[in-house]
């Protein structure tokens, strides 16, 4: 088979994580969800916002990005 321009899609199976947070962080997350609803006119549950928040945090961490350059993630 000829090689296609589009590479094989990565695994997109969601991984469920369960965490416990302290009450003050829970309140801040709820406050953020309220600010999100005000800004975008769309109410989203905190659990739906957290993955995007974590991705944005990781994307903005320059030292982490620098450490990831050239490294190939190991399959899990």
N, C-alpha and C positions, 0 to 999 in steps of 0.2 A: 504494500500500500504506500502511496506517495505521502510524504510528510505534509501535513496541513499547516497553514499559517497559525491557526488557533491551537494553542497547546491544550492538552487534556485538562479538563476542569478539575480543580482541587476538590477534595472531600468537603461536602457542605452539610454533612449530618450534624445537627445541633448537639452540643454536649451540655447536659443539664448540671449546673452547679448549685449546691445549697450552702449558704453562708449565714452566719449570725452576725449582726451588727449591734453596736451599742445604741441605746435609745436616742442619744443626741445626733448620731449619724443618721438614724432612721428619720428623725425630724428634718434634718437638712435635706435628705433625699426627697421627702414629701414636699418641702418648701421649693426645691428645684423643680419638681413636677408641676407645682402650681405656677411657677414662673414660666415654665415651658408652655403651659396652657394659655397663659396670658399673652406670651409672645407670638404663638403660632395659632391660637384659636382651636387647638385640638388637645383634648385631655388624653394623656397616655399614662398607663400605670408605671410606677417606679420600676418594676421588674422589666418593662419593655425599654426603659431609658438607660438602665445600667449597662447593657452591652455596648451601646453607642458611646456612653460616657467613658467606659474603659478603653475602647478603641481610640477615641479622641485623645485620651491621656497618653496611651502608648505611642500614638503617632506623633505627639508633640514632645516626647522625651528624647532629646538629641543624643544624650549619652547612650540610651538604650538602642537607638537607631544605629549609632556608630558601632556598637558592639555586635549588632546583627548583620552588618554588611559583610558579605563574603561567607557568612556561616550558613550552612544548609540545615534546616530544621530536621530533627530526627523524627521518624514516624512513631506514632504512639499506638 
